[in-house]
């Protein structure tokens, strides 16, 4: 049975789904079954809300300031459970910040604007930019949707007006010139960019 909550580098994460619409060349889930305190993040059955609530109720959040929705999948695929989890966390742990690590393609996944729902309880969106343009994005992210890169940018542009904090991320495995171009793109959009160190765990 996969871990729903796990700790990695001193931070707590919630693993809701293994579904994803991208096949990123650097995806960490290619490297093993688990990460941090999790023996495995591969779900045999995707957890429902009662299972997630049980995991939350059994976890000691003392000393943690943030809960991040991120596992071996794109968390907004489990949108209903994500929203229930976020609402519950704000009720029982109102001081804990809620962040979603996302590929930014949620509106394509659900064929509607999901930002009004996310913005009710989510404090931060970390959006995987991965590349500075559509051609390079498709080469590295392999999205299953046409028009994924412009959809990602549109999602980020709207998100910064609705969610308290929005940031782009790239992984430092891409060329330095692409990181620089991603920084220029992020600057033009008025969204901070974080360069993440790749981990092979």
N, C-alpha and C positions, 0 to 999 in steps of 0.2 A: 504494500500500500504506500502510495506516495505521500510525502510530507506536504501538509497544507501551509503551515507556518515553518519558517526556517530562519536561521541567523547566519549571516555572512559578513565578515569583516566588521563585526560589532553592530550590525544593523539588522532589523527584522523585516522579513518579506512574506508576502502571502502568494501562494502558487495556486491559481484557480483553474488553469486550463493548459493543455498542450497544443491547442489549435493555433495556427499562425498562417497568414497569407503571404509571408515572405520566406525565402530560403537564403538568408544572408551567408556569404562565404565564410565569415568569421564567427558564426553563431556558436556560442559556448556549449550549447546542448549536444553538439557533435563530439565533444571531448569526454563525456562520461555521463553516468546516470544521476549523480548527485552534485551538490555544491554546498560549501559551508557545513552546517549542521545536518543537512538533509542527506540521507542515504540514497534516496531516489526522488526525483521530481517528475517521474513519468507516471501519470495517473492511469490506472486500469479503467476506472470510471470517474468522470469529472465530478468533483464534489458539489453537492447541493448546499443550499443555505444552512440547513440544520447541521451538516457536517462542519462547515466553516465556522459557524457560531460555537460549536463544541470545542473546536480547536482554539478559538479566541478565548473562550471562558477558561480553558485549561492552561493558558500561557501567562507567564508572569511578565508584564510589560514594565515593571519597575526599572528605571534607568534608561528606557528607550524613549526617544523624542519623536520618532517617525516610523510609520508603517508604509512600506512600498509594495504596490501591486506589481509583481514581477516574478515570473518563474520560467518554466520551459514552454512558453507560449505567449501569445498576445492577449493581455488580460481583458481587453474590451470584448473579446468573443464571449466571455462570461459576464456580460453587462449587468444582467439582473442581479446576480449574486454579488458582483462588485459593488453595485449601488446599495444593496442591503447591508453588506459588510461595512461600507463607508458610513452609512447612517447609524449603524449600531456602534461603531467605534466612536463617533462623535458624541454619542449618548453616554457611553461608559468611560471613555478616555478622551474628553474634549480637548485636552492639552496636547494630544499626539497629532503631529502633522501627517497628512495623508497625501502620498505621492503616487502617481501612476506612470510607470515606464511603458511607453507605447510607441508603435511604429507610425502613429499619426494617420492611420487608414481606417479608423473606426467608422467614419461616415460612409465610406465605400462598403465596408463590411455590412453595416446595418441599413444602407440605402436611405439614410435620414441623418439629420443633424443631431448627434448625441451630446453635444457640448452643453445644452441647457440642463441635461440630467447630470453630467459629470460635475458641472460647476456648483451644484448644490452643496457638496460636501468635500470635494477634492481641493487641496491647497496648492498642489503643484503638478504640472505635466512635464515629464522629460520625454521629448520627442526625438526619436532616432533619425537624424538627418542623413548620415552615412556617406553622402556624396554632394558635390556642389551643383550638379546638373542632372537632367533626366537620363541622359545616355549612361553616365557613370553610375547613377543610382540603380538603373535596371541591371547593370552588369554585376553589381555587388550585392544587391538586395533580392533580385529575382522575384519581384512581386507577382501575384497571380492576377492582379487587376491592371487593365490598361489605364493610362493616365494617373498612375499612382503618385508620381513625384509632384505634379501640380496640385493634386488633391491633398497631399501632405502639407504643402506650403499654405494652401487655403485654410486647412484645419488649424495650423499654427497661427496664422494671421487672425483668425476669429477667436481662437483660444485666448490670446493675450488680452483680449477685451473682456473676457468672462471669468478667467481663472486667475487667482492672485499671483501665481508665479508660473511662467512658462519658459522652458529652456530647450535648446537643441543639444544633441550629443553626437559626437563622432568617436570612433575607436581609432587609436593611434596606429593601426595596421595599414591605414590608407596612406598614400604618398603625402609628403609634407606639402607639396603644392596644392593638393586637393584639400588638405586641412586649412591652408591659407585661404583658398577660394571659398570654403565653407564659412570661414570667419567673415569674409567680405559679405557673403549672402546674409548671414545672421545679422551683421551690423546694419545692412540696408533694411532689414525687416524689424530692427529694434528688439531682437530676441537674443539673450545671452547664449554663448556656445561653450559647452564643456567638452574637453578632449579627454576621453576615458582611456585608461591604460588597459590593453588587452590582457586577459588572464586565461591561462590554459587549463585551469582547474576543472 
